[in-house]
Amino acid sequence: MNSEELLAFLSAVGHAQRIRIITELAPGQLYVSELARRLGVSRPLLYMHLERLEKAGLVVGRLELSDDGKALKYFELAPFDVRLNVDTILAAVRQDAADASRTQDKADQQSPEGS
C-alpha cells in the first residue's frame, strides 16, 4: 500500500455515514435501495459514499437481474485488514519511493541515449 492508497482508505473510513454503510454491509450484500432505506439516506447521497468506499477498495458493487427483470445494484464488503501504526506509514512511504524509482527506470529505458 502506498501513501495515496493509505490516504484513500483513511478518507473513506473517516466519515460517520461510511462507517454506518460498512456496518450494514458486514453481515452480507445488500442492494442499494434496501441499504438506503436502512440508513435513511437518499440513493444519490448513498451512491456518493459508496463510490468513495469502492475507490478505496472497501466495497464491491455488481448488477444483478431480479426475477421480474429489474436491474439491482448490490454492494458487499471487500476483504480488508489495515493496521495503522508508524510501520504502516513508513511502509507506504517506502512503497512511494519504490514506485517512483520504477517509473524513473522505465522513463530512462525509453528515452534515447544521450538526451
C-alpha positions, 0 to 999 in steps of 0.5 A, a space after each residue: 500500500 502506498 501513501 495515496 492508497 493509505 490516504 484513500 482508505 483513511 478518507 473513506 473510513 473517516 466519515 460517520 455515514 461510511 462507517 454506518 454503510 460498512 456496518 450494514 454491509 458486514 453481515 452480507 450484500 445488500 442492494 442499494 435501495 434496501 441499504 438506503 432505506 436502512 440508513 435513511 439516506 437518499 440513493 444519490 447521497 448513498 451512491 456518493 459514499 459508496 463510490 468513495 468506499 469502492 475507490 478505496 477498495 472497501 466495497 464491491 458493487 455488481 448488477 444483478 437481474 431480479 426475477 421480474 427483470 429489474 436491474 439491482 445494484 448490490 454492494 458487499 464488503 471487500 476483504 480488508 485488514 489495515 493496521 495503522 501504526 508508524 510501520 504502516 506509514 513508513 511502509 507506504 512511504 517506502 512503497 512511494 519511493 519504490 514506485 517512483 524509482 520504477 517509473 524513473 527506470 522505465 522513463 530512462 529505458 525509453 528515452 534515447 541515449 544521450 538526451 
